[in-house]
Amino acid sequence: MIVIDDDQFWNRYGGQLEANWEASGLRQVSTLDRDHLTDLAGDIAWSNEGLFAYLQGLRRLAQIGGERVDIPTIEWELW
């Protein structure tokens, strides 16, 4: 996950981004698209580590993003 805190970044550089050799494709998702973010968390293609990193990234964005994010609530549960 990458977070760009610059309103003009995607207009200027978005077409120049390329996936590294480990990625078969990139997804661009707005932090205001709660439904898409939720659906993405339920994708069966995640590894355990990848899903953990994604959810931690969303939790951090919820803390610092202000009005620029509409992220689903993520709660911890230990069993």
N, CA, C and O of each residue as an XYZ file, in Angstrom:
316
protein
N       0.850     -1.163      0.000
C       0.000      0.000      0.000
C       0.892      1.220      0.000
O       1.903      1.283      0.699
N       0.492      2.181     -0.798
C       1.200      3.453     -0.826
C       0.184      4.566     -0.645
O      -0.907      4.523     -1.213
N       0.543      5.540      0.131
C      -0.330      6.683      0.372
C       0.387      7.926     -0.127
O       1.522      8.205      0.258
N      -0.287      8.658     -0.978
C       0.259      9.902     -1.505
C      -0.594     11.045     -0.967
O      -1.788     11.119     -1.258
N       0.004     11.925     -0.193
C      -0.724     13.044      0.402
C      -0.470     14.306     -0.405
O       0.062     15.293      0.104
N      -0.858     14.257     -1.669
C      -0.678     15.385     -2.574
C      -1.810     15.332     -3.589
O      -1.906     14.389     -4.373
N      -2.662     16.345     -3.571
C      -3.838     16.356     -4.445
C      -3.492     16.300     -5.927
O      -4.303     15.825     -6.722
N      -2.337     16.761     -6.314
C      -1.960     16.805     -7.731
C      -1.136     15.611     -8.193
O      -0.872     15.474     -9.388
N      -0.726     14.745     -7.271
C       0.181     13.649     -7.622
C      -0.361     12.777     -8.745
O       0.331     12.541     -9.734
N      -1.598     12.295     -8.601
C      -2.135     11.349     -9.594
C      -2.274     11.998    -10.958
O      -2.059     11.341    -11.976
N      -2.632     13.283    -10.997
C      -2.717     13.975    -12.283
C      -1.349     14.096    -12.945
O      -1.233     13.960    -14.163
N      -0.329     14.348    -12.158
C       1.019     14.550    -12.702
C       1.745     13.250    -13.016
O       2.383     13.134    -14.062
N       1.652     12.258    -12.107
C       2.528     11.092    -12.205
C       1.806      9.746    -12.301
O       2.454      8.718    -12.500
N       0.500      9.735    -12.168
C      -0.238      8.474    -12.136
C       0.024      7.554    -13.315
O       0.082      6.337    -13.142
N       0.183      8.101    -14.495
C       0.431      7.294    -15.685
C       1.830      6.719    -15.758
O       2.105      5.895    -16.630
N       2.711      7.122    -14.881
C       4.093      6.651    -14.903
C       4.357      5.509    -13.922
O       5.453      4.950    -13.916
N       3.369      5.153    -13.091
C       3.563      4.073    -12.122
C       3.584      2.724    -12.811
O       2.799      2.469    -13.724
N       4.483      1.865    -12.372
C       4.586      0.521    -12.915
C       4.690     -0.473    -11.765
O       5.288     -0.182    -10.729
N       4.109     -1.633    -11.960
C       4.200     -2.698    -10.956
C       5.609     -3.289    -10.972
O       6.252     -3.364    -12.020
N       6.079     -3.707     -9.791
C       7.363     -4.398     -9.754
C       7.151     -5.851    -10.177
O       6.023     -6.240    -10.481
N       8.186     -6.639    -10.202
C       8.098     -8.009    -10.699
C       7.196     -8.888     -9.837
O       6.718     -9.917    -10.316
N       6.952     -8.519     -8.589
C       6.132     -9.333     -7.702
C       4.633     -9.130     -7.913
O       3.829     -9.954     -7.479
N       4.263     -8.063     -8.562
C       2.847     -7.722     -8.704
C       2.343     -8.086    -10.096
O       3.003     -7.813    -11.098
N       1.184     -8.695    -10.144
C       0.591     -9.012    -11.438
C      -0.333     -7.881    -11.886
O      -0.778     -7.870    -13.034
N      -0.621     -6.946    -11.014
C      -1.471     -5.816    -11.358
C      -1.585     -4.868    -10.186
O      -1.364     -5.254     -9.038
N      -1.923     -3.655    -10.471
C      -2.099     -2.660     -9.426
C      -3.561     -2.264     -9.361
O      -4.254     -2.255    -10.378
N      -4.027     -1.942     -8.177
C      -5.381     -1.439     -7.984
C      -5.279     -0.045     -7.405
O      -4.534      0.190     -6.453
N      -6.019      0.868     -7.972
C      -6.071      2.218     -7.433
C      -7.444      2.379     -6.808
O      -8.463      2.307     -7.495
N      -7.464      2.597     -5.494
C      -8.711      2.701     -4.753
C      -8.700      3.993     -3.947
O      -7.726      4.301     -3.259
N      -9.774      4.730     -4.037
C      -9.881      5.962     -3.273
C     -10.105      5.653     -1.796
O     -10.796      4.693     -1.455
N      -9.529      6.457     -0.939
C      -9.755      6.300      0.495
C     -11.152      6.765      0.891
O     -11.533      6.651      2.056
N     -11.912      7.282     -0.056
C     -13.302      7.660      0.199
C     -14.283      6.580     -0.270
O     -15.495      6.738     -0.118
N     -13.774      5.497     -0.831
C     -14.615      4.420     -1.346
C     -14.701      3.279     -0.326
O     -14.060      2.240     -0.481
N     -15.495      3.492      0.703
C     -15.624      2.544      1.812
C     -16.002      1.137      1.337
O     -15.429      0.153      1.803
N     -16.961      1.037      0.415
C     -17.405     -0.274     -0.049
C     -16.296     -1.044     -0.746
O     -16.131     -2.244     -0.527
N     -15.533     -0.350     -1.589
C     -14.437     -1.015     -2.294
C     -13.337     -1.452     -1.320
O     -12.790     -2.548     -1.445
N     -13.022     -0.598     -0.360
C     -12.010     -0.954      0.642
C     -12.441     -2.168      1.452
O     -11.627     -3.036      1.766
N     -13.742     -2.225      1.792
C     -14.275     -3.359      2.547
C     -14.221     -4.624      1.706
O     -13.789     -5.671      2.188
N     -14.658     -4.538      0.449
C     -14.625     -5.703     -0.440
C     -13.202     -6.200     -0.641
O     -12.960     -7.407     -0.677
N     -12.269     -5.280     -0.773
C     -10.871     -5.651     -0.962
C     -10.332     -6.431      0.232
O      -9.547     -7.363      0.057
N     -10.742     -6.064      1.432
C     -10.297     -6.787      2.627
C     -10.813     -8.224      2.630
O     -10.189     -9.097      3.234
N     -11.925     -8.483      1.976
C     -12.490     -9.826      1.915
C     -11.996    -10.669      0.757
O     -12.451    -11.800      0.586
N     -11.077    -10.147     -0.044
C     -10.546    -10.871     -1.204
C      -9.771    -12.101     -0.738
O      -8.905    -11.995      0.130
N     -10.074    -13.254     -1.303
C      -9.425    -14.506     -0.876
C      -7.972    -14.616     -1.343
O      -7.258    -15.525     -0.922
N      -7.528    -13.702     -2.205
C      -6.165    -13.773     -2.724
C      -5.108    -13.286     -1.733
O      -3.916    -13.481     -1.970
N      -5.516    -12.661     -0.635
C      -4.555    -12.150      0.337
C      -3.775    -13.280      1.007
O      -4.328    -14.339      1.305
N      -2.498    -13.044      1.239
C      -1.741    -13.880      2.172
C      -2.062    -13.353      3.565
O      -2.577    -12.243      3.700
N      -1.772    -14.121      4.586
C      -2.003    -13.655      5.957
C      -1.241    -12.365      6.236
O      -1.777    -11.425      6.822
N       0.016    -12.338      5.807
C       0.849    -11.162      6.056
C       0.356     -9.961      5.261
O       0.365     -8.837      5.763
N      -0.071    -10.192      4.028
C      -0.563     -9.107      3.193
C      -1.831     -8.489      3.758
O      -1.974     -7.267      3.792
N      -2.755     -9.340      4.203
C      -3.997     -8.839      4.779
C      -3.723     -8.056      6.056
O      -4.326     -7.007      6.284
N      -2.820     -8.557      6.887
C      -2.451     -7.848      8.112
C      -1.897     -6.465      7.781
O      -2.297     -5.474      8.392
N      -0.978     -6.393      6.818
C      -0.381     -5.107      6.441
C      -1.442     -4.166      5.870
O      -1.429     -2.972      6.171
N      -2.351     -4.681      5.059
C      -3.417     -3.865      4.477
C      -4.302     -3.279      5.575
O      -4.588     -2.081      5.572
N      -4.728     -4.112      6.499
C      -5.601     -3.640      7.574
C      -4.886     -2.669      8.500
O      -5.489     -1.701      8.963
N      -3.619     -2.909      8.775
C      -2.845     -1.963      9.587
C      -2.727     -0.631      8.858
O      -2.830      0.427      9.480
N      -2.514     -0.672      7.559
C      -2.446      0.552      6.778
C      -3.759      1.320      6.824
O      -3.757      2.544      6.952
N      -4.879      0.614      6.721
C      -6.185      1.268      6.811
C      -6.414      1.869      8.191
O      -6.953      2.969      8.312
N      -6.006      1.147      9.229
C      -6.163      1.669     10.589
C      -5.375      2.971     10.751
O      -5.866      3.930     11.346
N      -4.162      2.995     10.221
C      -3.338      4.204     10.334
C      -3.945      5.359      9.525
O      -3.956      6.502      9.983
N      -4.444      5.058      8.331
C      -5.090      6.094      7.539
C      -6.298      6.677      8.259
O      -6.541      7.882      8.191
N      -7.047      5.837      8.941
C      -8.207      6.314      9.692
C      -7.777      7.292     10.786
O      -8.506      8.230     11.108
N      -6.592      7.068     11.353
C      -6.095      7.942     12.410
C      -5.626      9.292     11.885
O      -5.810     10.310     12.552
N      -5.031      9.316     10.719
C      -4.381     10.545     10.248
C      -5.060     11.194      9.046
O      -4.701     12.312      8.677
N      -6.021     10.530      8.433
C      -6.560     10.990      7.160
C      -7.607     12.071      7.209
O      -7.849     12.732      6.199
N      -8.238     12.275      8.349
C      -9.249     13.315      8.455
C     -10.404     13.097      7.495
O     -10.898     11.980      7.343
N     -10.829     14.169      6.853
C     -11.972     14.123      5.947
C     -11.669     13.445      4.621
O     -12.579     13.219      3.823
N     -10.419     13.119      4.376
C     -10.028     12.510      3.103
C     -10.186     11.001      3.100
O      -9.868     10.345      2.107
N     -10.677     10.439      4.206
C     -10.864      8.986      4.270
C     -12.248      8.633      4.792
O     -12.795      9.312      5.662
N     -12.798      7.567      4.249
C     -14.047      6.974      4.734
C     -13.784      5.480      4.805
O     -14.166      4.716      3.919
N     -13.129      5.088      5.869
C     -12.616      3.730      6.012
C     -13.479      2.952      6.989
O     -13.887      3.483      8.022
N     -13.763      1.678      6.661
C     -14.538      0.875      7.595
C     -13.817      0.716      8.931
O     -12.587      0.737      8.986
N     -14.581      0.559      9.996
C     -14.004      0.351     11.315
C     -13.316     -1.022     11.353
O     -13.876     -2.025     10.910
N     -12.113     -1.041     11.883
C     -11.342     -2.290     11.983
C     -11.059     -2.521     13.461
O     -10.414     -1.705     14.119
N     -11.541     -3.626     13.961
C     -11.369     -3.947     15.372
C     -10.487     -5.174     15.530
O     -10.455     -6.050     14.665
N      -9.768     -5.224     16.653
C      -8.904     -6.351     16.980
C      -9.673     -7.368     17.807
O     -10.513     -7.004     18.629
N      -9.387     -8.617     17.590
C      -9.934     -9.667     18.436
C      -8.891    -10.770     18.534
O      -8.450    -11.306     17.518
N      -8.505    -11.102     19.739
C      -7.541    -12.187     19.955
C      -8.288    -13.407     20.477
O      -9.160    -13.296     21.339
N      -7.940    -14.557     19.951
C      -8.539    -15.789     20.455
C      -7.498    -16.764     20.872
O      -7.826    -17.862     21.323
